[in-house]
Amino acid sequence: MNEPSTPSPAPIRIEDFPTAELPDQVAMLVAGADALAREGRRGEAETVYRRVLEAAPHHLQALTYIAMSAFETGRYEESVRYLIEAIRLEPARSTLHQNLALVRLAQGLPGKALESIDQAIELNPEGAISHLHRGHILESLGQETPALESYGRGLARDPTLRIAPQSLPPGIRILAQRAIARLAPIRLARIDQAAQAVEAEHGIPLPARARRFLDIFKGLIPPPAEHPLQKPEFLFYPELGARPWFERGEFPWIHTFESKTGEIRREFEALEGGLEEAYVPKSTGQTIWSQLAGSREWGSFHLYRSGTPIAQILHLCPNSFAALKVLPLARGRNHAPEIFFSVLKPGAELPPHHGLSNAKLTLHLGLVVPPETAIRVGGEVRQWKEGRALIFDDSFEHSAWNHDTRPRAVLIADIWNPALSPPEQDLVERVIDAHSRFYEEYFS
């Protein structure tokens, strides 16, 4: 037996929305206008919103809708009138000032547009789209340098704008792509200048794999899949040999460095309890670290952070800093070396993760190593030993754990991958420097 069919809803008709006289009738008109707009019947929606204004002349939603409808159909003076009235009612609403800036620009009044967009940014400094619009307005005024800075501020405030512009509404996507197109050549030129400086200083042309590295870093070609477990998050240098583990005997300085373990451990023990901090900041947005964010279950005492020595620690650990001079420390502005005492508390586990680059290796010097502790890199598990170094490529997936009842402590340092020649090490350092300076200039 057939079920009775559900009748289709009656189509929306503009005749169904008479002039409003009471608040509930205004609400009915607004709901109807919204429904018409959702169906793409924008002209009819505007008509109903005008009926809303007849009953409620200060209705912000109606004023805004009519203003933007007028803008989209080229009725700029009318759009300005409605937006000014809306701003009079809600002067602190940044989007109204942003919309007025768009209309003023369409009118051929970039100076007035700049005034409005500056007001929008003053009200909402983190509004990424307003910064992009400001860049476009400044371009129209011929102010190239501040335009680029505004584009950078916009892209910096919302990573989606540069990482996934295809997911954005068409108008915003075009604006984001415009910003990227203006800034990308500057970054590429600075990377090329860094490479040219290396060639000039060393007096030799860069090898073919260095050229491929530059193309990968620029984003012109994808990094090759040399190993399924190797996925550096920032920088990939091809053809170094995809090896998760390195052996101590490969490094001629290893015994000299390990002989300093006693001095390093004494300085670490003097620090304990005083300057320890959570290695994973509480503000991290990465879900992989949610269990450890802000927790001293994985604690650290930094000697170097992002390439900069920590003055507070420097005078407390003179022997540790002296021992580091033996190491071929990796260098990269705002990136390396990262050097710290790492403390893994009983029961703590580090989830599988990847480091930033295969151009550098990670050295762990065992200081306090209970037996039930270990590290896995590239699928192979090894254990620390007190007074011995473990060296691995942390661009491979790696994890660590402490299943013991005592904390585990190691000194961690970034060193160059020995497969890189000195000119290539210089290239990596200078390219990172150029990249970082570009981001500091335009994305700060």
ZAKOLRO-893252 format. One record per residue (C-alpha): residue number from 1; residue in three letters; x, y, z. Coordinates in Angstrom, 1 decimal, always signed. Layout:
N
     k     r        x        y        z
   NUM   ALA        X        Y        Z
...
//
This chain:
444
     k     r        x        y        z
     1   MET     +0.0     +0.0     +0.0
     2   ASN     +1.5     +3.3     -1.0
     3   GLU     +2.3     +5.9     +1.7
     4   PRO     +0.6     +9.3     +1.3
     5   SER     +3.1    +11.7     -0.2
     6   THR     +4.2    +14.8     +1.7
     7   PRO     +3.0    +17.9     -0.1
     8   SER     +5.8    +20.2     -1.4
     9   PRO     +6.1    +23.5     +0.4
    10   ALA     +4.3    +26.4     -1.4
    11   PRO     +6.7    +28.5     -3.4
    12   ILE     +7.7    +31.8     -1.9
    13   ARG     +5.9    +34.8     -3.5
    14   ILE     +6.8    +38.4     -2.9
    15   GLU     +3.0    +39.2     -2.7
    16   ASP     +2.9    +37.3     +0.5
    17   PHE     +4.8    +40.0     +2.4
    18   PRO     +2.6    +43.1     +3.0
    19   THR     +3.7    +46.3     +4.6
    20   ALA     +4.6    +45.7     +8.3
    21   GLU     +2.9    +47.5    +11.2
    22   LEU     +3.9    +45.4    +14.2
    23   PRO     +7.3    +43.9    +15.4
    24   ASP     +6.2    +40.4    +14.7
    25   GLN     +5.3    +41.4    +11.1
    26   VAL     +8.8    +43.0    +10.7
    27   ALA    +10.3    +39.6    +11.9
    28   MET     +8.1    +37.8     +9.3
    29   LEU     +9.3    +40.2     +6.6
    30   VAL    +13.0    +39.6     +7.5
    31   ALA    +12.6    +35.9     +7.5
    32   GLY    +10.9    +36.1     +4.1
    33   ALA    +13.7    +38.3     +2.7
    34   ASP    +16.3    +35.9     +4.0
    35   ALA    +14.5    +33.0     +2.3
    36   LEU    +14.4    +34.9     -1.0
    37   ALA    +18.1    +35.7     -0.8
    38   ARG    +18.9    +32.1     -0.2
    39   GLU    +17.0    +31.2     -3.3
    40   GLY    +19.1    +33.7     -5.3
    41   ARG    +16.1    +36.0     -5.8
    42   ARG    +18.1    +39.0     -4.7
    43   GLY    +15.9    +41.7     -6.3
    44   GLU    +12.8    +40.4     -4.6
    45   ALA    +14.7    +40.1     -1.3
    46   GLU    +15.7    +43.8     -1.6
    47   THR    +12.1    +44.7     -2.2
    48   VAL    +11.0    +43.0     +1.0
    49   TYR    +13.9    +44.6     +2.9
    50   ARG    +12.6    +48.0     +1.7
    51   ARG     +9.3    +47.1     +3.2
    52   VAL    +11.1    +46.3     +6.5
    53   LEU    +12.6    +49.8     +6.5
    54   GLU     +9.2    +51.4     +6.0
    55   ALA     +8.2    +49.9     +9.3
    56   ALA    +11.6    +50.0    +11.0
    57   PRO    +13.8    +52.7     +9.4
    58   HIS    +16.8    +51.7    +11.6
    59   HIS    +16.8    +48.0    +10.9
    60   LEU    +20.5    +47.3    +10.5
    61   GLN    +20.2    +44.0     +8.6
    62   ALA    +17.8    +45.7     +6.0
    63   LEU    +20.1    +48.7     +5.7
    64   THR    +23.2    +46.5     +5.1
    65   TYR    +21.5    +44.2     +2.6
    66   ILE    +20.1    +47.0     +0.5
    67   ALA    +23.5    +48.8     +0.6
    68   MET    +25.4    +45.7     -0.6
    69   SER    +22.7    +45.0     -3.2
    70   ALA    +23.1    +48.5     -4.5
    71   PHE    +26.8    +48.1     -4.6
    72   GLU    +26.6    +44.8     -6.6
    73   THR    +24.3    +46.5     -9.1
    74   GLY    +26.4    +49.6     -9.6
    75   ARG    +24.2    +52.0     -7.5
    76   TYR    +27.2    +53.3     -5.6
    77   GLU    +25.8    +56.6     -4.2
    78   GLU    +22.7    +54.7     -2.9
    79   SER    +25.0    +52.1     -1.3
    80   VAL    +27.0    +54.8     +0.4
    81   ARG    +23.9    +56.4     +1.8
    82   TYR    +22.7    +53.2     +3.4
    83   LEU    +26.1    +52.2     +4.7
    84   ILE    +26.6    +55.6     +6.3
    85   GLU    +23.2    +55.2     +8.1
    86   ALA    +24.2    +51.7     +9.2
    87   ILE    +27.5    +53.0    +10.5
    88   ARG    +25.7    +55.8    +12.4
    89   LEU    +23.7    +53.1    +14.1
    90   GLU    +26.6    +50.7    +14.7
    91   PRO    +29.9    +52.7    +14.5
    92   ALA    +32.0    +49.9    +16.1
    93   ARG    +31.1    +47.3    +13.5
    94   SER    +34.2    +46.9    +11.4
    95   THR    +32.6    +45.1     +8.5
    96   LEU    +30.4    +48.2     +7.8
    97   HIS    +33.5    +50.3     +7.4
    98   GLN    +35.1    +47.6     +5.2
    99   ASN    +32.1    +47.5     +3.0
   100   LEU    +32.1    +51.3     +2.7
   101   ALA    +35.7    +51.1     +1.6
   102   LEU    +34.8    +48.7     -1.2
   103   VAL    +32.1    +51.1     -2.4
   104   ARG    +34.4    +54.1     -2.3
   105   LEU    +37.1    +52.2     -4.3
   106   ALA    +34.4    +51.3     -6.9
   107   GLN    +33.5    +54.9     -7.1
   108   GLY    +37.1    +55.8     -8.0
   109   LEU    +37.8    +57.4     -4.6
   110   PRO    +40.7    +55.4     -3.2
   111   GLY    +41.6    +58.1     -0.7
   112   LYS    +38.2    +57.8     +1.0
   113   ALA    +38.4    +54.0     +0.6
   114   LEU    +41.7    +54.1     +2.6
   115   GLU    +40.1    +56.1     +5.4
   116   SER    +37.3    +53.6     +5.7
   117   ILE    +39.5    +50.5     +5.6
   118   ASP    +41.8    +52.0     +8.2
   119   GLN    +38.8    +52.5    +10.4
   120   ALA    +37.8    +48.9     +9.9
   121   ILE    +41.3    +47.7    +10.8
   122   GLU    +41.4    +50.0    +13.9
   123   LEU    +38.2    +48.4    +15.1
   124   ASN    +39.4    +44.8    +14.3
   125   PRO    +43.2    +44.6    +13.8
   126   GLU    +43.1    +40.9    +13.3
   127   GLY    +40.7    +41.0    +10.4
   128   ALA    +42.7    +39.4     +7.6
   129   ILE    +40.3    +40.4     +4.8
   130   SER    +40.5    +44.1     +5.8
   131   HIS    +44.3    +44.0     +5.5
   132   LEU    +44.0    +42.4     +2.0
   133   HIS    +41.6    +45.1     +0.9
   134   ARG    +43.9    +47.7     +2.3
   135   GLY    +46.7    +46.3     +0.1
   136   HIS    +44.5    +46.5     -2.9
   137   ILE    +43.5    +50.1     -2.1
   138   LEU    +47.1    +51.1     -1.6
   139   GLU    +48.1    +49.6     -4.9
   140   SER    +45.5    +51.7     -6.6
   141   LEU    +47.1    +54.7     -5.0
   142   GLY    +50.5    +53.7     -6.3
   143   GLN    +51.9    +53.0     -2.8
   144   GLU    +53.6    +49.7     -3.6
   145   THR    +55.7    +49.0     -0.5
   146   PRO    +52.9    +49.6     +2.1
   147   ALA    +50.5    +47.6     -0.2
   148   LEU    +52.8    +44.6     +0.0
   149   GLU    +53.1    +45.0     +3.8
   150   SER    +49.3    +45.0     +4.1
   151   TYR    +49.0    +42.0     +1.8
   152   GLY    +51.5    +40.2     +4.0
   153   ARG    +49.6    +41.1     +7.2
   154   GLY    +46.4    +39.7     +5.8
   155   LEU    +47.9    +36.4     +4.6
   156   ALA    +49.7    +36.1     +8.0
   157   ARG    +46.5    +36.4    +10.0
   158   ASP    +44.6    +33.6     +8.2
   159   PRO    +46.8    +30.8     +6.9
   160   THR    +43.8    +29.5     +4.8
   161   LEU    +44.2    +32.5     +2.5
   162   ARG    +47.6    +31.2     +1.3
   163   ILE    +47.4    +27.5     +2.0
   164   ALA    +43.9    +26.7     +0.6
   165   PRO    +42.6    +29.7     -1.4
   166   GLN    +40.5    +27.4     -3.5
   167   SER    +38.2    +26.9     -0.5
   168   LEU    +37.4    +30.6     -0.2
   169   PRO    +34.4    +32.5     -1.7
   170   PRO    +35.3    +33.8     -5.2
   171   GLY    +35.8    +37.4     -4.3
   172   ILE    +38.1    +36.6     -1.3
   173   ARG    +39.9    +34.0     -3.4
   174   ILE    +40.8    +36.5     -6.1
   175   LEU    +42.0    +39.0     -3.5
   176   ALA    +44.1    +36.3     -1.7
   177   GLN    +45.6    +35.2     -5.0
   178   ARG    +46.4    +38.8     -5.9
   179   ALA    +48.3    +39.2     -2.6
   180   ILE    +50.2    +35.9     -3.2
   181   ALA    +51.0    +36.9     -6.7
   182   ARG    +52.5    +40.2     -5.5
   183   LEU    +54.6    +38.7     -2.7
   184   ALA    +55.8    +35.4     -4.2
   185   PRO    +58.3    +36.9     -6.6
   186   ILE    +60.0    +38.8     -3.8
   187   ARG    +60.5    +35.6     -1.8
   188   LEU    +61.8    +33.7     -4.9
   189   ALA    +64.2    +36.6     -5.8
   190   ARG    +65.6    +36.6     -2.3
   191   ILE    +66.2    +32.9     -2.3
   192   ASP    +68.0    +33.2     -5.7
   193   GLN    +70.1    +36.0     -4.3
   194   ALA    +71.1    +33.8     -1.4
   195   ALA    +72.2    +31.0     -3.8
   196   GLN    +74.1    +33.4     -5.9
   197   ALA    +76.0    +34.8     -2.9
   198   VAL    +77.0    +31.2     -1.9
   199   GLU    +78.4    +30.5     -5.4
   200   ALA    +80.3    +33.8     -5.4
   201   GLU    +81.8    +33.2     -2.0
   202   HIS    +82.8    +29.6     -2.6
   203   GLY    +83.8    +30.2     -6.2
   204   ILE    +82.1    +27.1     -7.5
   205   PRO    +78.7    +26.4     -9.1
   206   LEU    +76.2    +24.6     -6.9
   207   PRO    +75.7    +20.9     -7.6
   208   ALA    +72.6    +19.6     -9.3
   209   ARG    +71.0    +18.4     -6.1
   210   ALA    +71.4    +21.9     -4.6
   211   ARG    +69.5    +23.3     -7.6
   212   ARG    +66.8    +20.7     -7.0
   213   PHE    +66.7    +21.7     -3.3
   214   LEU    +66.2    +25.3     -4.3
   215   ASP    +63.3    +24.4     -6.6
   216   ILE    +61.7    +22.3     -3.8
   217   PHE    +62.1    +25.1     -1.2
   218   LYS    +60.6    +27.6     -3.6
   219   GLY    +57.6    +25.4     -4.1
   220   LEU    +58.2    +24.9     -7.8
   221   ILE    +58.5    +21.1     -7.6
   222   PRO    +57.3    +18.7     -4.9
   223   PRO    +59.9    +16.9     -2.7
   224   PRO    +60.6    +13.4     -3.9
   225   ALA    +59.4    +10.5     -1.9
   226   GLU    +62.7     +9.0     -0.9
   227   HIS    +61.3     +7.0     +2.1
   228   PRO    +57.7     +6.5     +3.3
   229   LEU    +58.5     +7.4     +6.9
   230   GLN    +60.4    +10.6     +6.1
   231   LYS    +58.3    +13.8     +6.0
   232   PRO    +60.2    +16.9     +7.0
   233   GLU    +57.8    +19.6     +8.0
   234   PHE    +59.8    +22.6     +6.7
   235   LEU    +62.8    +21.8     +4.5
   236   PHE    +63.8    +18.8     +2.3
   237   TYR    +67.2    +18.5     +0.8
   238   PRO    +67.2    +15.7     -1.9
   239   GLU    +69.8    +12.9     -2.4
   240   LEU    +71.3    +12.9     +1.1
   241   GLY    +70.6     +9.3     +1.6
   242   ALA    +67.4     +8.4     +3.4
   243   ARG    +68.8     +7.0     +6.7
   244   PRO    +67.0     +7.2    +10.0
   245   TRP    +69.9     +6.3    +12.2
   246   PHE    +73.6     +7.3    +12.1
   247   GLU    +76.4     +5.5    +14.0
   248   ARG    +78.7     +7.2    +16.5
   249   GLY    +81.8     +6.1    +14.6
   250   GLU    +80.9     +8.2    +11.6
   251   PHE    +81.7    +11.4    +13.6
   252   PRO    +85.4    +12.1    +14.5
   253   TRP    +84.5    +14.5    +17.3
   254   ILE    +82.2    +12.1    +19.2
   255   HIS    +84.6    +10.9    +21.9
   256   THR    +85.7    +14.5    +22.7
   257   PHE    +82.1    +15.5    +23.1
   258   GLU    +81.0    +12.5    +25.1
   259   SER    +84.0    +13.0    +27.5
   260   LYS    +82.2    +16.2    +28.7
   261   THR    +79.2    +14.3    +29.9
   262   GLY    +80.1    +14.6    +33.6
   263   GLU    +80.4    +18.3    +33.5
   264   ILE    +77.2    +18.7    +31.4
   265   ARG    +75.2    +16.4    +33.8
   266   ARG    +76.4    +18.4    +36.9
   267   GLU    +75.2    +21.6    +35.3
   268   PHE    +71.9    +20.0    +34.3
   269   GLU    +71.3    +18.7    +37.9
   270   ALA    +72.0    +22.2    +39.3
   271   LEU    +69.3    +23.6    +37.0
   272   GLU    +66.6    +21.0    +38.0
   273   GLY    +63.5    +22.5    +39.4
   274   GLY    +64.5    +26.0    +38.7
   275   LEU    +64.0    +26.9    +35.0
   276   GLU    +62.2    +23.9    +33.5
   277   GLU    +59.3    +24.7    +31.2
   278   ALA    +56.9    +22.6    +29.1
   279   TYR    +58.5    +21.8    +25.8
   280   VAL    +55.2    +21.9    +24.0
   281   PRO    +53.6    +25.3    +24.5
   282   LYS    +50.1    +25.5    +25.8
   283   SER    +49.1    +27.6    +22.7
   284   THR    +50.0    +24.9    +20.2
   285   GLY    +47.3    +24.3    +17.6
   286   GLN    +48.4    +20.9    +16.7
   287   THR    +46.1    +18.1    +17.9
   288   ILE    +49.0    +15.6    +18.0
   289   TRP    +50.4    +17.5    +21.0
   290   SER    +47.1    +18.0    +22.8
   291   GLN    +48.1    +15.6    +25.7
   292   LEU    +51.4    +17.4    +26.3
   293   ALA    +50.5    +21.0    +25.5
   294   GLY    +51.6    +23.1    +28.5
   295   SER    +52.7    +20.0    +30.4
   296   ARG    +56.0    +19.4    +32.1
   297   GLU    +55.6    +15.7    +31.5
   298   TRP    +58.0    +16.6    +28.7
   299   GLY    +60.0    +19.4    +30.2
   300   SER    +63.0    +21.4    +28.9
   301   PHE    +65.8    +23.7    +29.8
   302   HIS    +66.8    +25.5    +26.6
   303   LEU    +70.4    +26.5    +25.9
   304   TYR    +69.6    +27.6    +22.4
   305   ARG    +66.1    +28.4    +21.2
   306   SER    +65.5    +28.8    +17.4
   307   GLY    +69.1    +29.5    +16.8
   308   THR    +69.6    +32.0    +19.7
   309   PRO    +71.5    +31.3    +22.9
   310   ILE    +69.5    +31.8    +26.1
   311   ALA    +71.4    +34.5    +28.2
   312   GLN    +69.7    +33.3    +31.4
   313   ILE    +71.2    +29.8    +31.0
   314   LEU    +74.5    +30.9    +29.5
   315   HIS    +76.2    +31.8    +32.8
   316   LEU    +74.7    +28.8    +34.6
   317   CYS    +76.0    +26.2    +32.1
   318   PRO    +79.5    +27.4    +30.9
   319   ASN    +80.9    +23.9    +30.5
   320   SER    +77.8    +22.8    +28.5
   321   PHE    +78.2    +25.7    +26.2
   322   ALA    +81.9    +25.1    +25.8
   323   ALA    +81.3    +21.4    +25.0
   324   LEU    +78.9    +22.5    +22.2
   325   LYS    +81.8    +24.1    +20.4
   326   VAL    +82.9    +20.6    +19.4
   327   LEU    +79.7    +20.0    +17.4
   328   PRO    +79.1    +21.0    +13.8
   329   LEU    +75.9    +22.8    +14.9
   330   ALA    +73.3    +23.3    +12.2
   331   ARG    +72.4    +27.0    +11.6
   332   GLY    +69.3    +28.7    +10.3
   333   ARG    +67.7    +32.0    +11.3
   334   ASN    +64.8    +31.4    +13.7
   335   HIS    +65.1    +27.6    +13.2
   336   ALA    +68.4    +26.1    +14.3
   337   PRO    +70.2    +25.2    +16.4
   338   GLU    +67.7    +24.1    +18.9
   339   ILE    +69.6    +22.9    +22.0
   340   PHE    +68.0    +21.9    +25.3
   341   PHE    +68.0    +19.5    +28.2
   342   SER    +65.0    +17.3    +27.6
   343   VAL    +63.3    +15.7    +30.6
   344   LEU    +60.7    +12.9    +30.0
   345   LYS    +58.8    +12.2    +33.2
   346   PRO    +57.7     +8.7    +34.3
   347   GLY    +54.8     +7.5    +32.2
   348   ALA    +55.2    +10.1    +29.5
   349   GLU    +55.1     +9.2    +25.8
   350   LEU    +55.8    +11.3    +22.8
   351   PRO    +53.5    +10.5    +19.9
   352   PRO    +54.9     +9.7    +16.5
   353   HIS    +55.9    +12.9    +14.8
   354   HIS    +58.4    +14.4    +12.2
   355   GLY    +61.0    +17.1    +12.6
   356   LEU    +61.6    +20.2    +10.4
   357   SER    +64.4    +19.2     +8.1
   358   ASN    +66.6    +16.4     +6.8
   359   ALA    +69.5    +18.9     +6.3
   360   LYS    +70.2    +18.6    +10.0
   361   LEU    +70.5    +15.6    +12.4
   362   THR    +69.4    +15.3    +16.0
   363   LEU    +71.9    +14.4    +18.7
   364   HIS    +70.8    +13.0    +22.1
   365   LEU    +73.5    +12.8    +24.8
   366   GLY    +72.3    +10.5    +27.6
   367   LEU    +72.5    +12.1    +31.0
   368   VAL    +70.0    +10.2    +33.2
   369   VAL    +68.7     +7.1    +31.6
   370   PRO    +66.5     +4.6    +33.5
   371   PRO    +66.2     +1.2    +31.9
   372   GLU    +62.6     +1.3    +30.8
   373   THR    +63.0     +4.2    +28.3
   374   ALA    +63.5     +4.1    +24.6
   375   ILE    +63.1     +5.9    +21.3
   376   ARG    +61.8     +4.7    +17.9
   377   VAL    +63.1     +6.3    +14.7
   378   GLY    +62.0     +5.1    +11.3
   379   GLY    +60.6     +1.9    +12.8
   380   GLU    +63.8     +0.9    +14.7
   381   VAL    +63.9     +1.1    +18.5
   382   ARG    +67.1     +2.1    +20.4
   383   GLN    +67.9     +2.9    +24.0
   384   TRP    +69.9     +5.8    +25.4
   385   LYS    +73.0     +5.2    +27.4
   386   GLU    +74.5     +7.6    +29.9
   387   GLY    +77.5     +9.2    +28.5
   388   ARG    +76.8     +8.1    +24.9
   389   ALA    +75.2     +9.9    +22.0
   390   LEU    +72.4     +8.7    +19.8
   391   ILE    +72.3    +10.5    +16.4
   392   PHE    +69.3    +10.3    +14.0
   393   ASP    +67.5    +12.1    +11.2
   394   ASP    +64.3    +13.5    +12.9
   395   SER    +62.6    +14.1     +9.6
   396   PHE    +61.8    +10.4     +9.9
   397   GLU    +58.8     +9.5    +12.0
   398   HIS    +59.9     +9.1    +15.6
   399   SER    +58.5     +8.6    +19.1
   400   ALA    +59.8     +8.1    +22.6
   401   TRP    +58.6     +6.9    +26.0
   402   ASN    +59.5     +6.5    +29.6
   403   HIS    +57.9     +3.5    +31.2
   404   ASP    +60.2     +3.7    +34.2
   405   THR    +59.7     +5.2    +37.7
   406   ARG    +62.4     +7.9    +37.3
   407   PRO    +62.7    +10.8    +34.9
   408   ARG    +64.9    +10.4    +31.7
   409   ALA    +67.2    +13.3    +30.8
   410   VAL    +69.2    +13.9    +27.7
   411   LEU    +70.9    +16.9    +26.0
   412   ILE    +69.5    +17.4    +22.5
   413   ALA    +71.3    +19.4    +19.8
   414   ASP    +70.9    +20.1    +16.1
   415   ILE    +73.9    +19.2    +13.9
   416   TRP    +74.5    +19.3    +10.2
   417   ASN    +73.8    +16.2     +8.1
   418   PRO    +77.4    +15.1     +7.2
   419   ALA    +76.2    +14.3     +3.6
   420   LEU    +76.0    +18.1     +3.0
   421   SER    +79.2    +19.7     +1.8
   422   PRO    +80.3    +23.0     +3.4
   423   PRO    +78.9    +25.1     +0.5
   424   GLU    +75.6    +23.2     +0.8
   425   GLN    +75.5    +23.9     +4.5
   426   ASP    +76.1    +27.5     +3.8
   427   LEU    +73.4    +27.4     +1.1
   428   VAL    +70.8    +26.0     +3.6
   429   GLU    +71.7    +28.6     +6.2
   430   ARG    +71.5    +31.5     +3.8
   431   VAL    +68.2    +30.3     +2.2
   432   ILE    +66.6    +29.9     +5.6
   433   ASP    +67.9    +33.4     +6.5
   434   ALA    +66.4    +34.9     +3.3
   435   HIS    +63.1    +33.1     +3.9
   436   SER    +62.9    +34.2     +7.5
   437   ARG    +63.7    +37.8     +6.8
   438   PHE    +61.1    +37.9     +4.1
   439   TYR    +58.4    +36.6     +6.5
   440   GLU    +59.6    +39.0     +9.2
   441   GLU    +59.3    +41.9     +6.8
   442   TYR    +55.9    +41.1     +5.3
   443   PHE    +54.1    +38.7     +7.6
   444   SER    +54.9    +40.2    +11.0
//
